[in-house]
Amino acid sequence: MRTIHYSIRLALVLVVVALFYLSVTFLFHQVIALPVLLTLLFITFCTERLWALLAWLSPIFGTVDTKEQEHLVEYELARSQRYRSHLVIAAIRETKRISLHIVAQNFRTTDIVLRSSAGYLLVLMPGITLEQALPALKRVAMVLPIKDVVVADESMLQITAKVQSEARNILPVEMRKICVQAFDAKLASIKSGENESDEPGIYTLLEPAAINNIV
């Protein structure tokens, strides 16, 4: 389906460019130069294929379509909230950039591995509790070059969103923004902390004492 989509889009772009050039030559009474037309079509083809190449390389260098990422996070947050199902989100800071394909091989096929705009990894693990997710995260931290991991379950995410927002019903878009900002702040505090070491550490987004005080 993706190949068909790209083919149709490419054909439409080529047709629009050709019609634009023909319209300009007609309005200004210019002779249609076949080499110019072919050059424009070639440049258009290369530009269009470049976006497809970047999308193919996105698991290695990061993602191109950030909107698709945001929709995935919002969907999982909304589904967890609507059906009261378990959801664990882990923010992983690497010592060096790792391909998303390699990271995903160490998780379940139902888990989603993304790269945030801040550069760290986001792993969405639906359907499991925090206790069930920790062994997998510890194993990944030992296998891959990872500095630290911040993990949160659905209760921590909901508490974080309620503290930051006064609205009773928080929209998935707002909840995603609040949760991502919380992960950003937690990782930044760990990075700037004096106790930062070369050994990978696993931290929770909220400490148990803070959860008890809020609840």
C-alpha positions as CSV (number, residue, x, y, z in Angstrom):
1,M,0.0,0.0,0.0
2,R,2.9,2.4,0.8
3,T,4.4,1.7,-2.7
4,I,1.1,2.4,-4.4
5,H,0.7,5.6,-2.3
6,Y,4.1,6.9,-3.3
7,S,3.6,6.0,-7.0
8,I,0.3,7.9,-7.2
9,R,1.7,10.9,-5.4
10,L,4.8,10.9,-7.6
11,A,2.6,10.7,-10.8
12,L,0.4,13.6,-9.5
13,V,3.5,15.8,-8.8
14,L,5.0,15.1,-12.2
15,V,1.7,16.0,-13.9
16,V,1.3,19.2,-12.0
17,V,4.9,20.3,-12.8
18,A,4.5,19.5,-16.4
19,L,1.2,21.5,-16.6
20,F,2.8,24.4,-14.8
21,Y,5.6,24.6,-17.3
22,L,3.3,24.3,-20.2
23,S,1.0,27.0,-18.8
24,V,4.0,29.4,-18.4
25,T,5.2,28.8,-21.9
26,F,1.6,29.3,-23.3
27,L,1.1,32.6,-21.3
28,F,4.4,34.1,-22.3
29,H,4.3,32.8,-25.8
30,Q,7.5,30.8,-25.4
31,V,8.6,27.8,-27.3
32,I,8.3,24.5,-25.4
33,A,11.8,23.3,-24.8
34,L,11.9,19.6,-24.4
35,P,15.2,19.5,-22.5
36,V,13.9,22.1,-20.0
37,L,10.7,20.0,-19.5
38,L,12.7,16.8,-19.0
39,T,15.1,18.6,-16.6
40,L,12.1,19.9,-14.5
41,L,10.6,16.4,-14.4
42,F,13.9,14.8,-13.4
43,I,14.4,17.4,-10.6
44,T,10.9,16.8,-9.4
45,F,11.4,13.0,-9.4
46,C,14.6,13.2,-7.5
47,T,13.1,15.6,-4.9
48,E,10.1,13.4,-4.4
49,R,12.2,10.2,-4.1
50,L,14.4,12.0,-1.6
51,W,11.5,12.2,0.9
52,A,10.9,8.5,0.4
53,L,14.6,7.8,1.1
54,L,14.5,9.9,4.3
55,A,11.4,8.1,5.5
56,W,13.2,4.8,4.9
57,L,16.2,5.9,6.8
58,S,14.2,7.5,9.6
59,P,14.6,4.5,12.0
60,I,18.4,5.1,11.9
61,F,18.6,8.9,12.0
62,G,15.3,9.7,13.6
63,T,11.8,10.2,12.3
64,V,10.7,12.4,9.5
65,D,7.0,12.3,10.1
66,T,6.7,13.6,13.7
67,K,2.9,13.9,13.4
68,E,2.6,10.1,13.0
69,Q,4.7,9.7,16.2
70,E,2.5,12.1,18.1
71,H,-0.7,10.3,16.9
72,L,0.7,6.9,18.1
73,V,1.5,8.2,21.6
74,E,-1.9,10.0,21.8
75,Y,-3.7,6.8,20.7
76,E,-2.1,4.6,23.3
77,L,-2.7,7.2,26.0
78,A,-6.3,7.5,25.0
79,R,-6.9,3.8,24.8
80,S,-5.3,3.2,28.2
81,Q,-7.4,5.9,29.8
82,R,-10.7,4.9,28.0
83,Y,-10.4,1.1,28.8
84,R,-8.4,1.4,32.0
85,S,-5.8,-0.9,30.5
86,H,-2.2,-1.1,31.5
87,L,0.4,1.1,29.7
88,V,4.1,1.6,30.4
89,I,6.2,4.3,28.7
90,A,9.9,4.3,28.9
91,A,12.2,7.2,27.9
92,I,15.7,5.9,27.1
93,R,18.8,8.0,26.8
94,E,21.6,6.4,24.8
95,T,25.3,6.8,25.0
96,K,25.3,6.7,21.2
97,R,22.5,6.8,18.6
98,I,20.9,3.4,18.0
99,S,18.7,2.4,15.1
100,L,15.1,2.0,16.1
101,H,15.1,-1.4,14.4
102,I,17.8,-2.7,16.7
103,V,16.0,-1.4,19.8
104,A,12.7,-2.9,18.7
105,Q,14.2,-6.3,18.3
106,N,14.7,-6.4,22.1
107,F,11.0,-5.8,22.9
108,R,7.7,-7.4,22.0
109,T,6.2,-7.0,18.6
110,T,3.3,-5.1,20.2
111,D,5.7,-2.6,21.7
112,I,6.3,0.7,19.8
113,V,9.7,2.3,19.6
114,L,9.9,6.0,18.7
115,R,12.4,8.8,18.8
116,S,11.3,12.0,20.5
117,S,12.0,15.5,19.3
118,A,14.5,15.9,22.1
119,G,16.6,12.9,20.7
120,Y,15.9,10.2,23.2
121,L,13.9,7.0,22.6
122,L,10.3,6.5,23.7
123,V,9.1,2.9,24.1
124,L,5.3,2.4,24.4
125,M,4.5,-1.0,26.1
126,P,0.8,-1.5,26.2
127,G,-1.0,-4.3,28.1
128,I,1.7,-4.9,30.8
129,T,2.3,-3.5,34.3
130,L,5.4,-1.7,35.5
131,E,6.7,-4.8,37.3
132,Q,6.4,-6.8,34.1
133,A,8.2,-4.2,32.0
134,L,11.2,-3.7,34.3
135,P,12.9,-7.0,33.5
136,A,12.8,-6.3,29.7
137,L,14.1,-2.7,30.3
138,K,16.9,-4.0,32.5
139,R,17.9,-6.5,29.9
140,V,17.9,-3.9,27.2
141,A,20.0,-1.6,29.4
142,M,22.6,-4.3,29.7
143,V,22.7,-5.2,26.0
144,L,22.5,-1.8,24.3
145,P,24.7,1.3,24.9
146,I,22.2,3.1,27.2
147,K,22.9,5.7,29.9
148,D,19.6,5.7,31.7
149,V,15.9,4.9,31.5
150,V,12.9,6.7,32.9
151,V,9.8,4.6,33.1
152,A,6.2,5.3,34.1
153,D,3.0,3.4,34.1
154,E,-0.5,4.6,33.4
155,S,-1.1,5.7,37.0
156,M,2.0,7.9,37.0
157,L,1.1,9.4,33.7
158,Q,-2.4,10.2,34.8
159,I,-1.1,11.8,38.1
160,T,1.4,13.8,36.2
161,A,-1.3,15.1,33.8
162,K,-3.7,16.0,36.6
163,V,-1.0,17.9,38.5
164,Q,-0.1,19.9,35.4
165,S,-3.7,20.5,34.2
166,E,-6.8,21.8,35.9
167,A,-9.2,20.3,33.4
168,R,-11.2,17.3,34.6
169,N,-11.1,15.5,31.3
170,I,-7.7,15.9,29.7
171,L,-7.5,15.5,25.9
172,P,-5.0,13.0,24.5
173,V,-3.1,15.9,22.8
174,E,-2.6,17.7,26.1
175,M,-1.8,14.6,28.0
176,R,0.9,13.7,25.5
177,K,2.5,17.1,25.8
178,I,2.5,17.0,29.6
179,C,3.9,13.5,29.7
180,V,6.7,14.3,27.2
181,Q,7.6,17.4,29.1
182,A,7.7,15.4,32.3
183,F,10.1,12.9,30.7
184,D,12.2,15.8,29.4
185,A,12.5,17.3,32.8
186,K,13.3,14.0,34.5
187,L,16.0,13.1,32.0
188,A,17.5,16.6,32.2
189,S,17.7,16.4,36.0
190,I,19.4,13.0,35.8
191,K,21.8,14.3,33.2
192,S,22.8,17.3,35.3
193,G,22.9,15.3,38.6
194,E,26.2,14.8,40.4
195,N,25.6,11.0,40.8
196,E,25.4,10.3,37.0
197,S,27.7,7.4,36.2
198,D,28.6,5.2,33.3
199,E,26.4,2.4,34.6
200,P,22.8,2.4,33.1
201,G,20.2,3.4,35.7
202,I,16.5,2.9,35.7
203,Y,14.4,5.6,37.3
204,T,10.6,6.0,37.8
205,L,9.0,9.2,36.5
206,L,7.5,9.8,40.0
207,E,8.9,8.6,43.3
208,P,6.6,6.5,45.5
209,A,6.6,9.2,48.2
210,A,5.5,11.8,45.7
211,I,2.7,9.5,44.4
212,N,1.4,9.0,48.0
213,N,1.4,12.7,48.7
214,I,-0.5,13.5,45.6
215,V,-3.0,10.6,46.0
